[in-house]
Amino acid sequence: MTLTHFSAVLLFSLFTSIVFGITQRSEPKMMVRFGAFCFVLFVGGTIAASWVMWAIKH
Amino acid sequence: MSTTTQAATKPAKTRASAVSPAVALFAGWFVPGLGHLLLKKPVRAALLFVSIAAMFAIGIALEGKVYTPATGDPLDILGFAADLGSGSLYILTRMLDLGHSSVQIAIADYGTKFVVVAGLLNVVAAVDAHSLASGRKLS
């Protein structure tokens, strides 16, 4: 099995966010919101860090 | 009047479940989501099982390293503790001799992290089941 870096990020973020959403909030609506928030932070943070690394290299 | 207002704003009292917190903790550790299933939360249980098992399986499919306790390296012991968090998934992997003892290809490093994080997330889920059973978490 092979994954691109980005698909690995998406899968990691998805599964981790689901578990965080369920375990860190009590109400179903807040679980979905917190899970989505975590997913956006994971993916957004990775993309931002990638650009920072690119900027340092260039 | 003020008594009525205070009663209305008072937080709901915590209510412990019929399932023992220790049983929920152990069941949740042994099989991802089983603690929540025992607490009659099947949707959460299914989501937890799919997420943790898929993450573990992807890690194995990416030829990730499966840590063992007897290598003598302290960092490997930490990795072993995290992997062991997956409960039966880790035990099954060791019994079937799946996974690798070292990282051999670049993508396998991702696989190693997937397996480790699956174990850590399962511990978080098991502790959540314990909190639900003990009444520390309301719902």
N, CA and C atoms of all chains as a GROMACS GRO file, in nm:
protein
  591
    1MET      N    1   0.084  -0.121   0.000
    1MET     CA    2   0.000   0.000   0.000
    1MET      C    3   0.088   0.125   0.000
    2THR      N    4   0.053   0.220  -0.083
    2THR     CA    5   0.126   0.348  -0.084
    2THR      C    6   0.026   0.462  -0.070
    3LEU      N    7   0.070   0.565  -0.005
    3LEU     CA    8  -0.012   0.685   0.014
    3LEU      C    9   0.074   0.805  -0.020
    4THR      N   10   0.010   0.908  -0.075
    4THR     CA   11   0.083   1.033  -0.090
    4THR      C   12   0.089   1.100   0.048
    5HIS      N   13   0.176   1.197   0.062
    5HIS     CA   14   0.187   1.268   0.189
    5HIS      C   15   0.053   1.332   0.225
    6PHE      N   16  -0.013   1.391   0.124
    6PHE     CA   17  -0.138   1.462   0.152
    6PHE      C   18  -0.250   1.367   0.190
    7SER      N   19  -0.260   1.253   0.120
    7SER     CA   20  -0.366   1.158   0.156
    7SER      C   21  -0.341   1.099   0.296
    8ALA      N   22  -0.213   1.083   0.332
    8ALA     CA   23  -0.182   1.036   0.468
    8ALA      C   24  -0.227   1.140   0.571
    9VAL      N   25  -0.205   1.267   0.539
    9VAL     CA   26  -0.250   1.375   0.629
    9VAL      C   27  -0.402   1.372   0.644
   10LEU      N   28  -0.471   1.356   0.531
   10LEU     CA   29  -0.617   1.357   0.536
   10LEU      C   30  -0.672   1.240   0.618
   11LEU      N   31  -0.616   1.120   0.597
   11LEU     CA   32  -0.663   1.004   0.671
   11LEU      C   33  -0.633   1.018   0.820
   12PHE      N   34  -0.511   1.057   0.851
   12PHE     CA   35  -0.472   1.076   0.991
   12PHE      C   36  -0.564   1.178   1.058
   13SER      N   37  -0.586   1.291   0.991
   13SER     CA   38  -0.669   1.397   1.048
   13SER      C   39  -0.812   1.351   1.067
   14LEU      N   40  -0.864   1.279   0.969
   14LEU     CA   41  -1.003   1.233   0.976
   14LEU      C   42  -1.025   1.142   1.097
   15PHE      N   43  -0.944   1.038   1.107
   15PHE     CA   44  -0.966   0.940   1.215
   15PHE      C   45  -0.938   1.002   1.352
   16THR      N   46  -0.834   1.081   1.361
   16THR     CA   47  -0.802   1.144   1.490
   16THR      C   48  -0.911   1.242   1.532
   17SER      N   49  -0.963   1.318   1.436
   17SER     CA   50  -1.066   1.417   1.467
   17SER      C   51  -1.195   1.349   1.514
   18ILE      N   52  -1.228   1.235   1.453
   18ILE     CA   53  -1.349   1.162   1.496
   18ILE      C   54  -1.336   1.121   1.643
   19VAL      N   55  -1.221   1.065   1.679
   19VAL     CA   56  -1.201   1.021   1.818
   19VAL      C   57  -1.200   1.141   1.912
   20PHE      N   58  -1.131   1.248   1.874
   20PHE     CA   59  -1.129   1.367   1.959
   20PHE      C   60  -1.269   1.424   1.978
   21GLY      N   61  -1.346   1.430   1.868
   21GLY     CA   62  -1.481   1.485   1.877
   21GLY      C   63  -1.568   1.406   1.974
   22ILE      N   64  -1.563   1.273   1.963
   22ILE     CA   65  -1.647   1.188   2.048
   22ILE      C   66  -1.604   1.195   2.194
   23THR      N   67  -1.473   1.198   2.218
   23THR     CA   68  -1.425   1.186   2.356
   23THR      C   69  -1.416   1.320   2.430
   24GLN      N   70  -1.404   1.428   2.357
   24GLN     CA   71  -1.380   1.556   2.425
   24GLN      C   72  -1.505   1.643   2.442
   25ARG      N   73  -1.617   1.601   2.385
   25ARG     CA   74  -1.741   1.676   2.399
   25ARG      C   75  -1.855   1.583   2.439
   26SER      N   76  -1.960   1.639   2.501
   26SER     CA   77  -2.070   1.558   2.552
   26SER      C   78  -2.189   1.551   2.458
   27GLU      N   79  -2.220   1.663   2.394
   27GLU     CA   80  -2.339   1.668   2.308
   27GLU      C   81  -2.303   1.634   2.164
   28PRO      N   82  -2.389   1.557   2.095
   28PRO     CA   83  -2.359   1.517   1.956
   28PRO      C   84  -2.328   1.636   1.864
   29LYS      N   85  -2.404   1.744   1.878
   29LYS     CA   86  -2.380   1.859   1.791
   29LYS      C   87  -2.241   1.919   1.816
   30MET      N   88  -2.204   1.925   1.944
   30MET     CA   89  -2.072   1.981   1.978
   30MET      C   90  -1.960   1.885   1.937
   31MET      N   91  -1.991   1.755   1.938
   31MET     CA   92  -1.891   1.656   1.893
   31MET      C   93  -1.857   1.679   1.746
   32VAL      N   94  -1.961   1.699   1.665
   32VAL     CA   95  -1.940   1.721   1.521
   32VAL      C   96  -1.861   1.852   1.500
   33ARG      N   97  -1.900   1.954   1.573
   33ARG     CA   98  -1.831   2.083   1.558
   33ARG      C   99  -1.686   2.075   1.600
   34PHE      N  100  -1.660   2.009   1.713
   34PHE     CA  101  -1.522   1.999   1.761
   34PHE      C  102  -1.439   1.909   1.670
   35GLY      N  103  -1.502   1.801   1.620
   35GLY     CA  104  -1.432   1.713   1.526
   35GLY      C  105  -1.394   1.787   1.400
   36ALA      N  106  -1.488   1.866   1.346
   36ALA     CA  107  -1.458   1.944   1.225
   36ALA      C  108  -1.350   2.047   1.253
   37PHE      N  109  -1.355   2.108   1.371
   37PHE     CA  110  -1.254   2.207   1.410
   37PHE      C  111  -1.115   2.142   1.415
   38CYS      N  112  -1.107   2.025   1.476
   38CYS     CA  113  -0.978   1.953   1.485
   38CYS      C  114  -0.928   1.917   1.346
   39PHE      N  115  -1.019   1.871   1.259
   39PHE     CA  116  -0.979   1.832   1.123
   39PHE      C  117  -0.920   1.951   1.048
   40VAL      N  118  -0.988   2.062   1.058
   40VAL     CA  119  -0.939   2.184   0.989
   40VAL      C  120  -0.804   2.226   1.046
   41LEU      N  121  -0.789   2.218   1.178
   41LEU     CA  122  -0.662   2.256   1.239
   41LEU      C  123  -0.548   2.161   1.197
   42PHE      N  124  -0.578   2.031   1.195
   42PHE     CA  125  -0.476   1.934   1.154
   42PHE      C  126  -0.429   1.961   1.011
   43VAL      N  127  -0.527   1.967   0.920
   43VAL     CA  128  -0.492   1.982   0.778
   43VAL      C  129  -0.434   2.122   0.753
   44GLY      N  130  -0.499   2.223   0.808
   44GLY     CA  131  -0.450   2.360   0.789
   44GLY      C  132  -0.312   2.380   0.849
   45GLY      N  133  -0.291   2.323   0.967
   45GLY     CA  134  -0.160   2.335   1.033
   45GLY      C  135  -0.051   2.267   0.952
   46THR      N  136  -0.084   2.152   0.895
   46THR     CA  137   0.015   2.081   0.814
   46THR      C  138   0.050   2.160   0.688
   47ILE      N  139  -0.052   2.214   0.622
   47ILE     CA  140  -0.026   2.292   0.501
   47ILE      C  141   0.056   2.417   0.535
   48ALA      N  142   0.020   2.483   0.644
   48ALA     CA  143   0.095   2.603   0.686
   48ALA      C  144   0.240   2.568   0.718
   49ALA      N  145   0.259   2.457   0.792
   49ALA     CA  146   0.397   2.416   0.826
   49ALA      C  147   0.476   2.380   0.699
   50SER      N  148   0.406   2.321   0.602
   50SER     CA  149   0.473   2.286   0.476
   50SER      C  150   0.522   2.410   0.404
   51TRP      N  151   0.437   2.513   0.401
   51TRP     CA  152   0.478   2.638   0.336
   51TRP      C  153   0.593   2.705   0.411
   52VAL      N  154   0.591   2.698   0.543
   52VAL     CA  155   0.700   2.754   0.623
   52VAL      C  156   0.831   2.684   0.589
   53MET      N  157   0.826   2.550   0.580
   53MET     CA  158   0.947   2.475   0.545
   53MET      C  159   0.994   2.511   0.406
   54TRP      N  160   0.899   2.528   0.314
   54TRP     CA  161   0.937   2.567   0.176
   54TRP      C  162   1.002   2.705   0.179
   55ALA      N  163   0.945   2.797   0.258
   55ALA     CA  164   1.001   2.934   0.264
   55ALA      C  165   1.142   2.933   0.325
   56ILE      N  166   1.164   2.849   0.426
   56ILE     CA  167   1.298   2.842   0.488
   56ILE      C  168   1.398   2.789   0.388
   57LYS      N  169   1.356   2.689   0.311
   57LYS     CA  170   1.450   2.628   0.216
   57LYS      C  171   1.486   2.726   0.103
   58HIS      N  172   1.388   2.807   0.060
   58HIS     CA  173   1.414   2.899  -0.052
   58HIS      C  174   1.456   3.035   0.002
   59MET      N  175  -3.885   3.218   4.538
   59MET     CA  176  -3.854   3.262   4.403
   59MET      C  177  -3.707   3.236   4.371
   60SER      N  178  -3.619   3.284   4.461
   60SER     CA  179  -3.477   3.264   4.436
   60SER      C  180  -3.440   3.115   4.442
   61THR      N  181  -3.510   3.041   4.527
   61THR     CA  182  -3.483   2.897   4.537
   61THR      C  183  -3.516   2.828   4.405
   62THR      N  184  -3.628   2.870   4.345
   62THR     CA  185  -3.669   2.811   4.218
   62THR      C  186  -3.564   2.841   4.111
   63THR      N  187  -3.515   2.965   4.110
   63THR     CA  188  -3.415   3.004   4.012
   63THR      C  189  -3.287   2.925   4.031
   64GLN      N  190  -3.246   2.909   4.156
   64GLN     CA  191  -3.123   2.834   4.184
   64GLN      C  192  -3.138   2.689   4.140
   65ALA      N  193  -3.257   2.632   4.166
   65ALA     CA  194  -3.278   2.493   4.128
   65ALA      C  195  -3.274   2.477   3.976
   66ALA      N  196  -3.325   2.579   3.906
   66ALA     CA  197  -3.328   2.572   3.760
   66ALA      C  198  -3.188   2.582   3.701
   67THR      N  199  -3.102   2.664   3.764
   67THR     CA  200  -2.968   2.684   3.709
   67THR      C  201  -2.866   2.584   3.762
   68LYS      N  202  -2.905   2.505   3.860
   68LYS     CA  203  -2.813   2.408   3.918
   68LYS      C  204  -2.780   2.300   3.815
   69PRO      N  205  -2.652   2.265   3.798
   69PRO     CA  206  -2.619   2.163   3.699
   69PRO      C  207  -2.676   2.027   3.737
   70ALA      N  208  -2.707   1.948   3.633
   70ALA     CA  209  -2.764   1.815   3.657
   70ALA      C  210  -2.665   1.728   3.734
   71LYS      N  211  -2.717   1.652   3.826
   71LYS     CA  212  -2.631   1.567   3.908
   71LYS      C  213  -2.579   1.450   3.824
   72THR      N  214  -2.454   1.413   3.845
   72THR     CA  215  -2.397   1.304   3.768
   72THR      C  216  -2.462   1.172   3.808
   73ARG      N  217  -2.477   1.082   3.710
   73ARG     CA  218  -2.544   0.954   3.736
   73ARG      C  219  -2.454   0.843   3.682
   74ALA      N  220  -2.414   0.754   3.771
   74ALA     CA  221  -2.327   0.645   3.729
   74ALA      C  222  -2.406   0.540   3.652
   75SER      N  223  -2.338   0.469   3.560
   75SER     CA  224  -2.402   0.368   3.477
   75SER      C  225  -2.409   0.235   3.551
   76ALA      N  226  -2.488   0.143   3.493
   76ALA     CA  227  -2.498   0.008   3.552
   76ALA      C  228  -2.369  -0.070   3.528
   77VAL      N  229  -2.294  -0.032   3.424
   77VAL     CA  230  -2.168  -0.100   3.394
   77VAL      C  231  -2.058  -0.041   3.482
   78SER      N  232  -1.979  -0.130   3.540
   78SER     CA  233  -1.869  -0.085   3.625
   78SER      C  234  -1.768  -0.004   3.543
   79PRO      N  235  -1.717   0.106   3.598
   79PRO     CA  236  -1.616   0.186   3.526
   79PRO      C  237  -1.493   0.104   3.487
   80ALA      N  238  -1.452   0.013   3.574
   80ALA     CA  239  -1.334  -0.069   3.544
   80ALA      C  240  -1.361  -0.161   3.425
   81VAL      N  241  -1.482  -0.217   3.420
   81VAL     CA  242  -1.520  -0.305   3.308
   81VAL      C  243  -1.523  -0.224   3.178
   82ALA      N  244  -1.583  -0.105   3.184
   82ALA     CA  245  -1.590  -0.020   3.064
   82ALA      C  246  -1.448   0.018   3.017
   83LEU      N  247  -1.360   0.047   3.111
   83LEU     CA  248  -1.222   0.083   3.077
   83LEU      C  249  -1.150  -0.035   3.012
   84PHE      N  250  -1.160  -0.152   3.073
   84PHE     CA  251  -1.090  -0.269   3.019
   84PHE      C  252  -1.148  -0.310   2.884
   85ALA      N  253  -1.282  -0.312   2.874
   85ALA     CA  254  -1.346  -0.351   2.748
   85ALA      C  255  -1.310  -0.252   2.637
   86GLY      N  256  -1.310  -0.123   2.670
   86GLY     CA  257  -1.274  -0.021   2.573
   86GLY      C  258  -1.130  -0.032   2.528
   87TRP      N  259  -1.043  -0.074   2.619
   87TRP     CA  260  -0.902  -0.093   2.580
   87TRP      C  261  -0.887  -0.218   2.495
   88PHE      N  262  -0.953  -0.327   2.534
   88PHE     CA  263  -0.931  -0.454   2.467
   88PHE      C  264  -0.986  -0.453   2.324
   89VAL      N  265  -1.107  -0.402   2.307
   89VAL     CA  266  -1.166  -0.388   2.172
   89VAL      C  267  -1.209  -0.243   2.157
   90PRO      N  268  -1.153  -0.170   2.060
   90PRO     CA  269  -1.190  -0.030   2.044
   90PRO      C  270  -1.342  -0.011   2.031
   91GLY      N  271  -1.398   0.074   2.116
   91GLY     CA  272  -1.541   0.104   2.108
   91GLY      C  273  -1.629   0.013   2.193
   92LEU      N  274  -1.573  -0.098   2.243
   92LEU     CA  275  -1.657  -0.193   2.319
   92LEU      C  276  -1.707  -0.131   2.450
   93GLY      N  277  -1.627  -0.045   2.511
   93GLY     CA  278  -1.670   0.023   2.633
   93GLY      C  279  -1.794   0.107   2.609
   94HIS      N  280  -1.796   0.177   2.497
   94HIS     CA  281  -1.912   0.260   2.463
   94HIS      C  282  -2.033   0.173   2.427
   95LEU      N  283  -2.006   0.060   2.363
   95LEU     CA  284  -2.115  -0.031   2.327
   95LEU      C  285  -2.183  -0.085   2.454
   96LEU      N  286  -2.102  -0.120   2.554
   96LEU     CA  287  -2.159  -0.168   2.680
   96LEU      C  288  -2.243  -0.060   2.748
   97LEU      N  289  -2.208   0.066   2.722
   97LEU     CA  290  -2.281   0.177   2.782
   97LEU      C  291  -2.398   0.223   2.695
   98LYS      N  292  -2.432   0.138   2.597
   98LYS     CA  293  -2.547   0.162   2.508
   98LYS      C  294  -2.529   0.290   2.425
   99LYS      N  295  -2.411   0.304   2.370
   99LYS     CA  296  -2.384   0.414   2.276
   99LYS      C  297  -2.325   0.353   2.148
  100PRO      N  298  -2.413   0.286   2.070
  100PRO     CA  299  -2.364   0.208   1.957
  100PRO      C  300  -2.303   0.292   1.844
  101VAL      N  301  -2.357   0.410   1.821
  101VAL     CA  302  -2.303   0.492   1.711
  101VAL      C  303  -2.161   0.537   1.744
  102ARG      N  304  -2.142   0.583   1.866
  102ARG     CA  305  -2.007   0.624   1.908
  102ARG      C  306  -1.913   0.504   1.904
  103ALA      N  307  -1.963   0.390   1.950
  103ALA     CA  308  -1.881   0.268   1.952
  103ALA      C  309  -1.836   0.232   1.810
  104ALA      N  310  -1.930   0.237   1.716
  104ALA     CA  311  -1.897   0.201   1.577
  104ALA      C  312  -1.796   0.300   1.518
  105LEU      N  313  -1.818   0.428   1.543
  105LEU     CA  314  -1.725   0.530   1.490
  105LEU      C  315  -1.585   0.512   1.550
  106LEU      N  316  -1.579   0.485   1.679
  106LEU     CA  317  -1.449   0.466   1.743
  106LEU      C  318  -1.380   0.341   1.689
  107PHE      N  319  -1.457   0.232   1.675
  107PHE     CA  320  -1.397   0.108   1.626
  107PHE      C  321  -1.343   0.128   1.484
  108VAL      N  322  -1.426   0.185   1.397
  108VAL     CA  323  -1.384   0.204   1.257
  108VAL      C  324  -1.261   0.294   1.251
  109SER      N  325  -1.263   0.404   1.324
  109SER     CA  326  -1.151   0.499   1.318
  109SER      C  327  -1.021   0.436   1.368
  110ILE      N  328  -1.028   0.372   1.484
  110ILE     CA  329  -0.905   0.319   1.544
  110ILE      C  330  -0.855   0.195   1.468
  111ALA      N  331  -0.948   0.106   1.433
  111ALA     CA  332  -0.907  -0.015   1.359
  111ALA      C  333  -0.854   0.022   1.221
  112ALA      N  334  -0.918   0.118   1.154
  112ALA     CA  335  -0.871   0.158   1.021
  112ALA      C  336  -0.732   0.221   1.031
  113MET      N  337  -0.713   0.302   1.130
  113MET     CA  338  -0.583   0.367   1.148
  113MET      C  339  -0.474   0.262   1.173
  114PHE      N  340  -0.506   0.165   1.258
  114PHE     CA  341  -0.411   0.058   1.288
  114PHE      C  342  -0.382  -0.023   1.161
  115ALA      N  343  -0.489  -0.058   1.087
  115ALA     CA  344  -0.473  -0.140   0.967
  115ALA      C  345  -0.392  -0.066   0.859
  116ILE      N  346  -0.417   0.062   0.844
  116ILE     CA  347  -0.340   0.141   0.747
  116ILE      C  348  -0.192   0.142   0.786
  117GLY      N  349  -0.167   0.156   0.915
  117GLY     CA  350  -0.028   0.155   0.964
  117GLY      C  351   0.041   0.024   0.930
  118ILE      N  352  -0.029  -0.087   0.948
  118ILE     CA  353   0.028  -0.219   0.916
  118ILE      C  354   0.048  -0.232   0.765
  119ALA      N  355  -0.054  -0.184   0.688
  119ALA     CA  356  -0.045  -0.193   0.542
  119ALA      C  357   0.069  -0.108   0.486
  120LEU      N  358   0.104  -0.002   0.557
  120LEU     CA  359   0.216   0.083   0.514
  120LEU      C  360   0.351   0.027   0.561
  121GLU      N  361   0.348  -0.095   0.611
  121GLU     CA  362   0.468  -0.164   0.659
  121GLU      C  363   0.533  -0.092   0.778
  122GLY      N  364   0.445  -0.039   0.864
  122GLY     CA  365   0.493   0.031   0.983
  122GLY      C  366   0.559  -0.063   1.083
  123LYS      N  367   0.644  -0.007   1.165
  123LYS     CA  368   0.712  -0.085   1.267
  123LYS      C  369   0.616  -0.115   1.382
  124VAL      N  370   0.616  -0.239   1.427
  124VAL     CA  371   0.539  -0.277   1.546
  124VAL      C  372   0.640  -0.299   1.658
  125TYR      N  373   0.630  -0.217   1.762
  125TYR     CA  374   0.729  -0.219   1.869
  125TYR      C  375   0.715  -0.342   1.959
  126THR      N  376   0.828  -0.390   2.007
  126THR     CA  377   0.830  -0.499   2.105
  126THR      C  378   0.904  -0.450   2.230
  127PRO      N  379   0.877  -0.508   2.346
  127PRO     CA  380   0.935  -0.452   2.469
  127PRO      C  381   1.082  -0.488   2.493
  128ALA      N  382   1.131  -0.590   2.427
  128ALA     CA  383   1.260  -0.646   2.467
  128ALA      C  384   1.378  -0.604   2.379
  129THR      N  385   1.373  -0.484   2.324
  129THR     CA  386   1.485  -0.443   2.238
  129THR      C  387   1.596  -0.373   2.317
  130GLY      N  388   1.565  -0.326   2.438
  130GLY     CA  389   1.665  -0.259   2.520
  130GLY      C  390   1.671  -0.110   2.498
  131ASP      N  391   1.606  -0.061   2.394
  131ASP     CA  392   1.604   0.083   2.366
  131ASP      C  393   1.487   0.148   2.441
  132PRO      N  394   1.515   0.249   2.528
  132PRO     CA  395   1.406   0.312   2.604
  132PRO      C  396   1.297   0.371   2.515
  133LEU      N  397   1.335   0.424   2.400
  133LEU     CA  398   1.233   0.481   2.310
  133LEU      C  399   1.143   0.372   2.253
  134ASP      N  400   1.201   0.253   2.233
  134ASP     CA  401   1.120   0.141   2.186
  134ASP      C  402   1.019   0.098   2.292
  135ILE      N  403   1.055   0.113   2.418
  135ILE     CA  404   0.962   0.077   2.526
  135ILE      C  405   0.843   0.174   2.525
  136LEU      N  406   0.871   0.301   2.499
  136LEU     CA  407   0.762   0.399   2.487
  136LEU      C  408   0.672   0.364   2.369
  137GLY      N  409   0.735   0.329   2.258
  137GLY     CA  410   0.658   0.289   2.140
  137GLY      C  411   0.575   0.165   2.167
  138PHE      N  412   0.633   0.072   2.244
  138PHE     CA  413   0.560  -0.049   2.280
  138PHE      C  414   0.438  -0.014   2.366
  139ALA      N  415   0.457   0.076   2.461
  139ALA     CA  416   0.345   0.116   2.548
  139ALA      C  417   0.232   0.178   2.466
  140ALA      N  418   0.270   0.259   2.367
  140ALA     CA  419   0.168   0.321   2.282
  140ALA      C  420   0.099   0.216   2.195
  141ASP      N  421   0.178   0.126   2.136
  141ASP     CA  422   0.119   0.021   2.052
  141ASP      C  423   0.025  -0.068   2.132
  142LEU      N  424   0.064  -0.097   2.255
  142LEU     CA  425  -0.016  -0.185   2.341
  142LEU      C  426  -0.153  -0.123   2.371
  143GLY      N  427  -0.164   0.008   2.357
  143GLY     CA  428  -0.291   0.076   2.378
  143GLY      C  429  -0.400   0.026   2.285
  144SER      N  430  -0.361  -0.036   2.174
  144SER     CA  431  -0.460  -0.088   2.079
  144SER      C  432  -0.525  -0.216   2.128
  145GLY      N  433  -0.478  -0.271   2.236
  145GLY     CA  434  -0.539  -0.390   2.295
  145GLY      C  435  -0.531  -0.512   2.206
  146SER      N  436  -0.648  -0.567   2.173
  146SER     CA  437  -0.651  -0.693   2.097
  146SER      C  438  -0.590  -0.677   1.958
  147LEU      N  439  -0.597  -0.557   1.901
  147LEU     CA  440  -0.539  -0.536   1.768
  147LEU      C  441  -0.389  -0.561   1.772
  148TYR      N  442  -0.324  -0.511   1.877
  148TYR     CA  443  -0.180  -0.531   1.891
  148TYR      C  444  -0.148  -0.678   1.917
  149ILE      N  445  -0.226  -0.740   2.006
  149ILE     CA  446  -0.203  -0.881   2.038
  149ILE      C  447  -0.219  -0.968   1.913
  150LEU      N  448  -0.324  -0.939   1.836
  150LEU     CA  449  -0.349  -1.014   1.711
  150LEU      C  450  -0.235  -0.993   1.612
  151THR      N  451  -0.186  -0.872   1.603
  151THR     CA  452  -0.077  -0.842   1.511
  151THR      C  453   0.049  -0.920   1.547
  152ARG      N  454   0.077  -0.926   1.676
  152ARG     CA  455   0.196  -1.002   1.721
  152ARG      C  456   0.176  -1.151   1.699
  153MET      N  457   0.054  -1.200   1.725
  153MET     CA  458   0.028  -1.344   1.707
  153MET      C  459   0.039  -1.384   1.560
  154LEU      N  460  -0.010  -1.299   1.471
  154LEU     CA  461  -0.006  -1.330   1.328
  154LEU      C  462   0.124  -1.285   1.261
  155ASP      N  463   0.213  -1.230   1.340
  155ASP     CA  464   0.343  -1.184   1.292
  155ASP      C  465   0.329  -1.082   1.179
  156LEU      N  466   0.236  -0.989   1.193
  156LEU     CA  467   0.218  -0.882   1.096
  156LEU      C  468   0.308  -0.765   1.134
  157GLY      N  469   0.318  -0.669   1.046
  157GLY     CA  470   0.403  -0.553   1.075
  157GLY      C  471   0.550  -0.587   1.058
  158HIS      N  472   0.633  -0.488   1.082
  158HIS     CA  473   0.777  -0.507   1.064
  158HIS      C  474   0.850  -0.470   1.193
  159SER      N  475   0.969  -0.527   1.210
  159SER     CA  476   1.046  -0.497   1.329
  159SER      C  477   1.132  -0.372   1.312
  160SER      N  478   1.144  -0.324   1.187
  160SER     CA  479   1.218  -0.200   1.162
  160SER      C  480   1.159  -0.130   1.039
  161VAL      N  481   1.186  -0.001   1.030
  161VAL     CA  482   1.137   0.077   0.916
  161VAL      C  483   1.230   0.051   0.798
  162GLN      N  484   1.173  -0.004   0.689
  162GLN     CA  485   1.257  -0.040   0.574
  162GLN      C  486   1.236   0.049   0.453
  163ILE      N  487   1.118   0.111   0.441
  163ILE     CA  488   1.093   0.204   0.330
  163ILE      C  489   1.044   0.336   0.389
  164ALA      N  490   1.055   0.443   0.309
  164ALA     CA  491   1.025   0.578   0.362
  164ALA      C  492   0.882   0.589   0.415
  165ILE      N  493   0.786   0.534   0.341
  165ILE     CA  494   0.645   0.548   0.380
  165ILE      C  495   0.615   0.469   0.508
  166ALA      N  496   0.701   0.372   0.540
  166ALA     CA  497   0.679   0.290   0.661
  166ALA      C  498   0.688   0.374   0.788
  167ASP      N  499   0.759   0.486   0.780
  167ASP     CA  500   0.765   0.575   0.896
  167ASP      C  501   0.627   0.631   0.929
  168TYR      N  502   0.550   0.663   0.824
  168TYR     CA  503   0.411   0.704   0.845
  168TYR      C  504   0.332   0.590   0.908
  169GLY      N  505   0.354   0.470   0.856
  169GLY     CA  506   0.284   0.353   0.909
  169GLY      C  507   0.308   0.334   1.057
  170THR      N  508   0.435   0.352   1.098
  170THR     CA  509   0.470   0.340   1.240
  170THR      C  510   0.389   0.439   1.323
  171LYS      N  511   0.380   0.562   1.273
  171LYS     CA  512   0.305   0.666   1.348
  171LYS      C  513   0.157   0.635   1.352
  172PHE      N  514   0.103   0.582   1.244
  172PHE     CA  515  -0.039   0.546   1.242
  172PHE      C  516  -0.068   0.441   1.350
  173VAL      N  517   0.020   0.340   1.360
  173VAL     CA  518  -0.002   0.233   1.459
  173VAL      C  519   0.009   0.290   1.601
  174VAL      N  520   0.111   0.372   1.624
  174VAL     CA  521   0.130   0.431   1.757
  174VAL      C  522   0.011   0.519   1.796
  175VAL      N  523  -0.033   0.605   1.705
  175VAL     CA  524  -0.143   0.697   1.738
  175VAL      C  525  -0.274   0.621   1.754
  176ALA      N  526  -0.293   0.513   1.677
  176ALA     CA  527  -0.414   0.432   1.696
  176ALA      C  528  -0.420   0.379   1.840
  177GLY      N  529  -0.306   0.336   1.892
  177GLY     CA  530  -0.301   0.287   2.030
  177GLY      C  531  -0.332   0.397   2.130
  178LEU      N  532  -0.274   0.514   2.108
  178LEU     CA  533  -0.297   0.625   2.202
  178LEU      C  534  -0.443   0.672   2.197
  179LEU      N  535  -0.500   0.676   2.076
  179LEU     CA  536  -0.641   0.717   2.065
  179LEU      C  537  -0.733   0.616   2.133
  180ASN      N  538  -0.695   0.488   2.126
  180ASN     CA  539  -0.778   0.386   2.192
  180ASN      C  540  -0.775   0.404   2.343
  181VAL      N  541  -0.662   0.446   2.396
  181VAL     CA  542  -0.654   0.473   2.540
  181VAL      C  543  -0.746   0.590   2.576
  182VAL      N  544  -0.744   0.694   2.493
  182VAL     CA  545  -0.833   0.809   2.516
  182VAL      C  546  -0.979   0.764   2.513
  183ALA      N  547  -1.014   0.679   2.416
  183ALA     CA  548  -1.152   0.630   2.404
  183ALA      C  549  -1.191   0.544   2.524
  184ALA      N  550  -1.098   0.460   2.572
  184ALA     CA  551  -1.127   0.375   2.687
  184ALA      C  552  -1.147   0.460   2.813
  185VAL      N  553  -1.067   0.563   2.829
  185VAL     CA  554  -1.083   0.653   2.945
  185VAL      C  555  -1.216   0.727   2.936
  186ASP      N  556  -1.258   0.761   2.814
  186ASP     CA  557  -1.388   0.826   2.796
  186ASP      C  558  -1.501   0.732   2.839
  187ALA      N  559  -1.488   0.604   2.803
  187ALA     CA  560  -1.589   0.505   2.846
  187ALA      C  561  -1.592   0.495   2.998
  188HIS      N  562  -1.475   0.500   3.060
  188HIS     CA  563  -1.466   0.496   3.207
  188HIS      C  564  -1.536   0.618   3.267
  189SER      N  565  -1.514   0.735   3.208
  189SER     CA  566  -1.578   0.858   3.259
  189SER      C  567  -1.729   0.852   3.245
  190LEU      N  568  -1.776   0.795   3.134
  190LEU     CA  569  -1.921   0.781   3.115
  190LEU      C  570  -1.980   0.684   3.217
  191ALA      N  571  -1.909   0.574   3.241
  191ALA     CA  572  -1.961   0.473   3.334
  191ALA      C  573  -1.961   0.523   3.478
  192SER      N  574  -1.861   0.605   3.512
  192SER     CA  575  -1.854   0.654   3.649
  192SER      C  576  -1.943   0.776   3.672
  193GLY      N  577  -1.994   0.835   3.564
  193GLY     CA  578  -2.079   0.953   3.577
  193GLY      C  579  -2.003   1.083   3.574
  194ARG      N  580  -1.871   1.075   3.557
  194ARG     CA  581  -1.790   1.197   3.551
  194ARG      C  582  -1.822   1.276   3.424
  195LYS      N  583  -1.851   1.203   3.317
  195LYS     CA  584  -1.897   1.266   3.194
  195LYS      C  585  -2.046   1.236   3.180
  196LEU      N  586  -2.125   1.340   3.152
  196LEU     CA  587  -2.270   1.325   3.158
  196LEU      C  588  -2.327   1.237   3.047
  197SER      N  589  -2.287   1.262   2.923
  197SER     CA  590  -2.345   1.182   2.813
  197SER      C  591  -2.246   1.169   2.699
   0.00000   0.00000   0.00000
